[in-house]
Amino acid sequence: MDEERQRLLRQLPDVDHLLQRPVLQAWQERTSRQAVRDAVRSVLDERRRAILAGQWDQPFSRDAFDQAVVRRLQAETAGHLRRVINATGTVLHTNLGRAVFSPELAGHIAGLACHYSNLEYDLASGKRGSRYDHVRELLCELTGAEDAIVVNNNAAAVLLTLASLVPGREVVVSRGELVEIGGSFRIPDVIEQSGGHIREVGTTNKTHLADYERVIGEKTAALMKVHTSNYRIIGFTESVPVSEVANLAHEYGLPCIQDAGSGLFVDLERLGLPHEPTVCEILEAGCDIVTFSGDKLLGGPQAGIIAGKAAYLYAMKHHPLLRALRVDKMTLAGLEGTLQAYRDGTAIRQVPTLRCLAQTETAIRKRVETLWQVLDVDSLPARISLRQVDDCVGGGACPDTVLPGWALAIEADDLTPEELERRLRHADIPIIARVQYNSVILSLRTIGDDEFQDVARIVREVLGI
Ligand SMILES: *Cc1c(COP(=O)(O)O)cnc(C)c1O
C-alpha cells in the first residue's frame, strides 16, 4: 500500500472520539448511543474501503464526516412515508400526495395537532359543537351554497350524496359521463353501492335533454351530471349543460346532482388555463348538490365537499354513513386555512398548487438557469442540457391541457438513464424523475426553489462526485 493511502487511513479518528462531536451527541439524545455508534462505524468502514480501493483521496474533514453520519441517521429514522422531490412536472400527482401545503398552513395544522382544540365544542355556549361548523360558513360564502358538509374525499362525498337520496330508486346519468377515476372508482359502481340503480341515457358521444326527460318516471330519484375530469370526447359530440338538466329536474320536483371532480373557486383563465366551471357557477346554474375534492385544483387537504340545498344536506347529516366518512381535525385545519386564502383573495399567491400552475414559461426558464448554476454542471461527469417540456395538471384534471415548462435533461457519462433514475429515487430525499429520449428529465415546475440545494447535492452524489 502506498504512503498516501496509509496517511489517509491514519487520519480517520476512532469511533469514541467521533461520538463526542456536538451534532452526534444531539442525535444520541434523539435516538440512542448505539444507533449513532452503528452509523459512525458504517460510514467509517465505507470510507476505509474507499481509501483502500483508491476511490477516496480527500483529507479527513470533521464537518463533512458529521454530515455523512447525519444523513445516514436521517435515512434510517425516516420512516416508510417520506417526503420526496417531485421532478415529474405533474402538479397534482396522485401517487405523490396531490396538493402540498404552504409552510404557514403546515405550521397552523401542527399547532392544532399538538394541542387540544374546540373540534366539537362550542366556545360561545360551553356546550357540544359540531366539527362541520368550522368550515361551513366559509364554504357557503365561497360557493353561494345554503349548506356544506366535509367528508373523507370526493368518492365519499358522491357515495354519501347518493346513499342519502336514491336507495331503491334510479339515478339518471348520461352514457358520456360514466367516468372511471384511477383506483377503481366508477360512477356506475358507486351508484349500485349506494343502494340506487343507474339509468343510463344517450350515447357515448351524444346525449340530448330529451334523453333525460324520456326516462323520468316514478322510480327516478335524481338527475346526475359527472364532470369528465380525466378524458375528453372530441368530434361529433353533445352533452346537456347543467343548467338545462337542473331545470328539467326541477320541473319534475327532482334534485340535480353534479360530481364536479375538482373543486374550483377561481377562474382557471386567471392562471392561463382553459376555463372550467367553478363550484359557484355550477350552483348558480341551478344544480342542487355539488360534490368535489379538497386536494385537486382546490389545493387543500384530502377531503370531499358536498355543497348545496340545505334540505338535501339535512338528510346527509343524519345518515349513518356520515360518521364512517368523517374527517379528522388536521383535515379541517388544512381546509379552513386554504378556504381563508380564497376568501381573502390571496389564494393564487398562497396556495402552492395554484402558484405552481400559474408559473409562466419565462419564470420557469429563469429557475432552470438558476438550478443549472447551483449544479455547477461543467464539473459533472454528465451532459446536462436545458429542455422545453410539456408539464401537466394531473390529478385527473384538465387532461388535454399542456403547461409549457423547462427541465434539466441529464445524460450521465457512465450510467444508463434507467440506472440514474433509480439512484435518484433511492437518494436520502428521493427525487422522482422520468426517463425520456435517453435522458433523465428533471422538470422545474414542481421543484421548489428551496429544494435546489438538495437536488444539486443529490445529483452530484448519484453521479459519484
Ligand atoms: C377525482 C374525482 C373523483 C374522486 O375524488 P377523490 O377526492 O379522489 O375521492 C370523483 N369524481 C370525479 C369526477 C373526479 O374527478
The ligand as a Tripos MOL2 file, in Angstrom:
@<TRIPOS>MOLECULE
LIG
   15    15     1     0     0
SMALL
NO_CHARGES

@<TRIPOS>ATOM
      1 C1        -61.1670   12.7750   -8.7300 C.3       1 LIG1
      2 C2        -62.5960   12.5190   -8.9460 C.ar      1 LIG1
      3 C3        -63.3160   11.7460   -8.0210 C.ar      1 LIG1
      4 C4        -62.6810   11.1420   -6.8170 C.3       1 LIG1
      5 O1        -62.2410   12.1540   -5.9420 O.3       1 LIG1
      6 P1        -61.3210   11.7660   -4.6830 P.3       1 LIG1
      7 O2        -61.2530   13.0360   -3.8980 O.co2     1 LIG1
      8 O3        -60.0190   11.3450   -5.2630 O.co2     1 LIG1
      9 O4        -62.0170   10.6710   -3.9700 O.co2     1 LIG1
     10 C5        -64.6500   11.5360   -8.2740 C.ar      1 LIG1
     11 N1        -65.2580   12.0530   -9.3620 N.ar      1 LIG1
     12 C6        -64.5900   12.8120  -10.2800 C.ar      1 LIG1
     13 C7        -65.3220   13.3280  -11.4740 C.3       1 LIG1
     14 C8        -63.2320   13.0710  -10.0970 C.ar      1 LIG1
     15 O5        -62.5670   13.8130  -10.9850 O.3       1 LIG1
@<TRIPOS>BOND
     1     1     2 1
     2     2     3 ar
     3     2    14 ar
     4     3     4 1
     5     3    10 ar
     6     4     5 1
     7     5     6 1
     8     6     7 2
     9     6     8 1
    10     6     9 1
    11    10    11 ar
    12    11    12 ar
    13    12    13 1
    14    12    14 ar
    15    14    15 1
@<TRIPOS>SUBSTRUCTURE
     1 LIG1         1 GROUP 0 **** ****
